């Protein structure tokens, strides 16, 4: 569960303690995504296009943060916090479903060497 998933809970179950716990879990999940996301982008990018793929990934991430803050603020003020959290929770479920459909490349073993970059010579 994350902070945004609170909208999926009945309103009477919400408390300050639950909100703090959800915020801790959201922070932990963000930490994982901050490490794994760019690595996955690098693995999925075509050879020689890592920089472009990373730029697109970071640009989309930045724009979505700004848009999410604006939309969430307007929703919370206009239709209430519960609706804003519910929408965010549903978006998290949608994103989880999309990630579940990804065909991810295999993770190399710890002893495997990284392939040479284009133009790199052997030692």
C-alpha angles and dihedrals in degrees: 000000000000135000089265092053090066089091088069092062125084108263094239091063093060117105137158090258092053091047091052092047091049090050090053090050091047090052092050092048090049090052090054092048092047089060103033099040098064091041090053091047089053092051094047096044118099114255111279093016100083093112094051092046092049091048092052091046093051094043093051090046092052095046092048091052091053094044092046092051092049095045093043092050093049091046093049091049096040106037103009141266094278092060091047092051091044092053091047091049091051091049089052090052090048091050091048089053092050093048089049089059095053118114099224123200116246116269110245117238118258092254096049117112120235113249116255118267117240109283094013116133127215116259 
